[in-house]
Amino acid sequence: AYCLLPNHFHLIIKQSDKYSMTKFMHGLGTAYSMYFNVTHNTVGHIFQGPYRAKLIDNLNSLFNEVNYVLNNPAKHGYTNIGEKYKWVKAWPF
């Protein structure tokens, strides 16, 4: 599941080894910031703060986190959530 908002995003991803998420997030943040800054003729950070990870170790926690991610736009004032808000998506389990 993912949610992309103007100043932050949420991802639910499966980590394959101890350092894979750190490497992925560093690469994603660097690549997107470079793309955005070149495209919009800006410099600096794009998203607020460093990434934070949370362990999801059971199915109930997974469903709760997916629900949080899918409803996050409404928490920030975007009323067109779900299918109407194109930057939110969850894959079937």
N, C-alpha and C positions, 0 to 999 in steps of 0.2 A: 504494500500500500504506500501511496505517497501523497503529499499535499505541498504545493508550491505557492507561497504567498510572496508579496513584494519584498519583505525584509527577512524572511526565514523560510525554511522548508522542513518537512518531516518525511522520513523514509523508514520503512520497516524492511530490513534486509537480513539475510541469513549469513552469518560469519562462518567462513570455511576453516580458518585457523586463527591463532592468537593475534596476529598482526594484520590480517587482511582488511578489516574494517578501517583501521587507522590509515593504511596505505590508500584504500579506496576513497575515503573522505578527503584526504589531503590532495589526491589527484583531481577529484571532482571539484573541490573548492578552487584550486589553482587554475584549472582549465576553464571553468565557467567564469571566474573573475577576469581572466585574461580576455576571453571572448567578449564579455559584457563591456569591459573598459575600452577595448578597441572599437567595438560597434557603436558605443555611445560617447566616445571621446572623453572618457573620465579616467580617474585613477583611484586606487585604494580598494578597501573592502566592499563587498557587495551585501553580504548577509551579516546579521547582528551576532556577534560572539562566536566562540569556537563550538564545534559540534559536541553534543553530549550523547552518550550511549546508555541504553537501559537494557538489562538482561530480561528476556522473555523466556521463561523456562517451563511454561505449561500452556495448554490450549486456551484456558480461560483468560490468562494474561494476554495471549495473542489477540483474542477477540476484543478484549477491552481496549488494547492499544490501537487496533484497526479502527474501532469505533471512534476513538479520540482523534485519530488522524483524519478520518473522513468528515468529522464534524468541526474540525479546527477552523475552517473559513468562517463559519457562523460566529465563532467566539471572537473573531476579529472584525466583525461587521459586514462580512460578505453573506448576503442572504441567498444567493443562488448556489446552494451546495449540491453535492451529488452529481447527477447527470448534467445539470445546468452550469455548474462551475467546472470548466474544462481542465483545471489544474489539480484535480483530485481523482484518484483512481485506486481501486483495489482489485487484485486478481482473485479469481475463485480459488478456494482452498482445495 
